[in-house]
């Protein structure tokens, strides 16, 4: 059973940067998708970016140019580097995994981390 644990969250000023990490434990399927999501204030959970096990990546429009998703060579870590953060980006951030190739619909993912809080102050 795969377990995910996020870290790296915290408080930053408007325009600041953070790097989130997700530690992966357990057996990782050869074919998989890993992704980052967030719960923005007043919104449903929204996707930020995903990466397939073949290295293919996709970003939501708001994340393009401001976020970079990467994974370790042994697939034991998943990172999300973010810059130019805005107060609207405040909320818990989650990593997720699915043992198939999917996109950024939260309902497509069955394994989630517990979330890590990001707070961006103006």
C-alpha positions as CSV (number, residue, x, y, z in Angstrom):
1,X,0.0,0.0,0.0
2,X,1.4,3.4,-1.0
3,X,1.5,6.1,1.6
4,X,2.1,9.8,0.8
5,X,3.3,12.5,3.2
6,X,3.7,16.2,2.2
7,X,6.1,18.7,3.7
8,X,7.6,22.1,3.0
9,X,4.5,24.2,3.5
10,X,4.5,27.4,5.5
11,X,3.9,31.1,5.4
12,X,5.2,33.4,2.8
13,X,4.6,37.0,1.6
14,X,2.8,37.8,-1.6
15,X,5.2,37.0,-4.5
16,X,7.2,34.6,-2.4
17,X,8.3,31.0,-3.2
18,X,8.0,27.6,-1.6
19,X,9.0,24.1,-2.5
20,X,6.7,21.3,-1.4
21,X,7.8,17.7,-1.2
22,X,5.9,14.5,-1.0
23,X,7.5,11.4,0.4
24,X,6.3,8.1,-1.2
25,X,6.5,4.9,0.8
26,X,5.3,1.4,-0.1
27,X,5.3,-0.2,-3.5
28,X,5.0,2.2,-6.4
29,X,3.3,0.8,-9.5
30,X,5.4,0.9,-12.6
31,X,2.6,2.8,-14.4
32,X,1.3,5.7,-12.3
33,X,0.4,9.3,-12.2
34,X,1.4,11.7,-9.4
35,X,-0.1,15.1,-8.9
36,X,-0.5,18.1,-6.7
37,X,-3.8,19.6,-5.7
38,X,-4.9,22.4,-3.5
39,X,-8.0,23.5,-1.6
40,X,-8.3,27.2,-2.5
41,X,-10.6,29.3,-0.3
42,X,-14.2,29.1,-1.4
43,X,-13.4,26.6,-4.2
44,X,-13.5,22.9,-4.7
45,X,-10.2,21.0,-4.7
46,X,-8.3,21.9,-7.9
47,X,-5.4,20.4,-9.7
48,X,-2.1,22.1,-10.1
49,X,0.1,19.7,-12.1
50,X,0.6,16.0,-12.8
51,X,3.5,13.9,-13.9
52,X,3.2,10.4,-15.5
53,X,5.6,7.6,-14.8
54,X,7.0,8.2,-18.3
55,X,7.9,11.8,-17.4
56,X,5.0,13.5,-19.2
57,X,3.8,16.6,-17.3
58,X,0.9,19.0,-17.5
59,X,0.0,22.1,-15.7
60,X,-3.2,24.0,-15.1
61,X,-3.2,27.4,-16.7
62,X,-2.7,29.3,-13.4
63,X,0.4,27.2,-12.6
64,X,2.2,27.5,-16.0
65,X,5.4,29.4,-15.6
66,X,5.0,29.6,-11.8
67,X,5.2,26.0,-10.8
68,X,7.4,23.0,-11.6
69,X,6.6,19.4,-10.8
70,X,9.4,16.9,-10.5
71,X,9.9,13.4,-9.1
72,X,13.0,11.6,-7.8
73,X,14.6,8.9,-10.0
74,X,13.5,6.2,-7.6
75,X,10.0,7.6,-7.5
76,X,10.2,8.1,-3.8
77,X,9.7,11.8,-3.8
78,X,7.5,14.2,-5.7
79,X,8.3,18.0,-5.5
80,X,6.4,21.1,-6.5
81,X,8.5,24.3,-6.7
82,X,6.3,27.4,-6.7
83,X,7.2,31.1,-7.1
84,X,5.2,34.3,-7.4
85,X,2.7,33.0,-4.9
86,X,-0.5,35.0,-4.4
87,X,-2.9,35.2,-1.4
88,X,-5.5,33.3,-3.4
89,X,-3.1,30.3,-3.3
90,X,-3.6,30.0,0.5
91,X,-4.8,26.6,1.6
92,X,-3.8,23.0,2.1
93,X,-1.8,21.4,-0.7
94,X,-2.1,17.7,-1.4
95,X,-0.1,15.1,-3.4
96,X,-1.9,12.2,-4.9
97,X,-1.1,9.0,-6.8
98,X,-3.1,6.7,-9.1
99,X,-1.7,3.5,-10.6
100,X,-2.7,4.4,-14.2
101,X,-2.3,7.4,-16.4
102,X,-4.9,10.1,-15.6
103,X,-5.1,13.8,-15.6
104,X,-6.2,16.3,-13.0
105,X,-9.6,15.3,-11.8
106,X,-9.5,14.7,-8.1
107,X,-12.0,11.9,-8.4
108,X,-9.5,9.9,-10.5
109,X,-7.1,9.6,-7.6
110,X,-7.5,7.1,-4.8
111,X,-4.3,7.7,-2.7
112,X,-3.8,11.0,-1.0
113,X,-1.4,12.6,1.5
114,X,-2.7,14.3,4.6
115,X,-2.1,17.8,3.1
116,X,0.3,20.6,4.1
117,X,-0.8,24.2,4.7
118,X,0.5,27.1,2.5
119,X,-0.4,30.6,3.6
120,X,0.4,33.6,1.4
121,X,-0.1,36.9,3.1
122,X,-0.5,40.3,1.4
